[in-house]
Amino acid sequence: MRVNKRPLSVTIIAWIYLIMGVVGFVYHLIMQNSLHPFPFDVLWVELIFLTAIASGAYTLRGHNWARWLALAWIAFHVVLSIFHNLPELAIHALLCAVLAFFLFRSAASRYFGPAGPKPA
């Protein structure tokens, strides 16, 4: 049994990742171009959304690597935003900073620490 209770901020972030991942995965799968029944780019986009789903699910379970994956996921979007407009870059950068703060503050670090066994 886990000794450290999951912080509410970690729970909210994990559920946002899960919901965004599922919605994005389904949306992009449905909206793929019918002229190209299976474009190669769809695989990469769906992989990104599967990463968000895995990150959210395993963050809820207290796996430390999952919070790093969540941060890498949003950092990847910051890098992608460099090629878009400035407001998009600013929003992604701000989200990245906020997520980093909440995922790595002391309460979250205690939750992700070696306090107890983590189920598979």
Secondary structure, DSSP 4 states (H G I P E B T S, - for coil): --SSPPPHHHHHHHHHHHHHHHHHHHHHHHTS-TTSSS-HHHHHHHHHHHHHHHHHHHHHTT-HHHHHHHHHHHHHHHHHHTTS-HHHHHHHHHHHHHHHHHHHSHHHHHHHSSSS----
